Structures are given as structure tokens and as C-alpha cells.
Amino acid sequence: MNRMGTMLVVAAAVVMSLTWSAGAEVFNLVATDDYRITNFGDVLGSNWNGGNQEVAVGRLGGSGANTQYGVSLFAFDLPQEVFAAGVTVSTANFGLNGRGGDNRTLIDLYGMARYGVNDDGGLAADYFRGNDEIDLNNTLLGANFPETGGNIFSYYDTDDLADDAIAAWANAQIAAIKADASFDPVANTYTIFLRMSQNNSMNVRREFASRDDTDSYPPPLLTLETIPEPASLALLGVGGLLIARRRR
């Protein structure tokens, strides 16, 4: 390889490296809304006991045929930047703070298969505990999250395995939204949903701080990190090299 060829290869590596670094963006999305949805299809909102705005998973009250069980549903509005051509979610994380309850409650984290447009996410009955996750086509993102045992007032966030699953689910949701015939990220706001569901039959519940918590706990947070796809980076790098070579 001659000197010019060597310089071109080195320049390509530099251009692509700089483009990759500059193109990465991190979005910390605070829950737009959060709800407790019961097995009767009721939307109870985030207020569990007066001013201490909480969401809960598990038994909510009642007895016999009137026993209420609930899931926690978290809504996140997506920023316009995630819909840009050649952009993909490379990693993600979900976290929230415990607020009490019973730490024996076994919970799983799911990504909902549906999405919302301009605050229209569908019917509450589409989300309640009685609906099977498989029937809803939901994606299991984290088993036993938050984990049982330990301090129920801790801050919990997903591990690396769940982070990868959340990123893959987010990319699938973004692709589905972009495939919609009415897709318009400027005129419309698109919302994706995470759901925490009880995975055992114990008559217990677990509570978590909501976005409106009044006791200074951090709100539920979904973090998405996006990067340009490698193909886009390669094109940018080659384009830069062609320009440089032409000028010579």
C-alpha cells in the first residue's frame, strides 16, 4: 500500500470514530404517566394513600370475588430524535424507587406490544392483570424485577441482560411506529409502555414511587442511548474521504 493509501485508511478510521462519538445521544425519559390497572379494568391512577403518590403491583384490596389485583403501567413519550434515519437504540435502562409493601411479591417487567399516539394508548382493559402476557404479545424484559427480598425502599434499576432486552424492544416499537401510514414525528407524540405484573399468587402487594411522588423519591426513569447505525457511519466516513481525495 502506498503512502496515500495508508493515509486514506487512517483518515477513514478517524472520521468514523469521531462520527460515532458525536452521534451518540442519551435520553433520560421521566414517566409521562403511571397507573395502577386492576383486574376489573379500572384505572386507579397513581394515588394510593393520599399525598404519597404511589403505584402498586399485586393485591390492592377487597376480598373474595371483589378482590382487586393490579399491575403498574408506565408511559414514556419518545423524543423526535429516535425516529431519525439511521438511528438505533444501542442500550437502555429502567429504574424506579420502592415505597413499601411486601418484598415477597414476585414481579416481572414487560414491554407492551402497543403504543400510544397523542396520549391515546387504548383501553384500560387492554392492560389489566387478568390479560395474559402472551395473549397481549408483550415482551418479557426482566424476570423478578425488582427482585424479591432486600430493602423495599431501595432504588432498583435493570441489569445488563434486561437493558439489552429493553433496547431491542424499544427498537421494535420505533420500527412499528415508523411503519404506520400516518407516521409524523413532528405533528404527533408517540408513547411506549412498560408494565410490571405480579408473577405469583400470594395475596400481597408492592408499592413504588410514581412520577408525582410528594416525598422526594426519584420518579420512574427510562434511559435510551441512541447511535447512528454502522452503515450510516461508513457512508459518512467514505464521503469525507472522497471529498478529501478530490481536493488533492
Summary of the structure (lengths in Angstrom):
residues: 248
radius of gyration: 22.1
end to end distance: 18.2
largest distance: 82.7
contacts: 759
relative contact order: 0.27
helix: 28%
strand: 35%
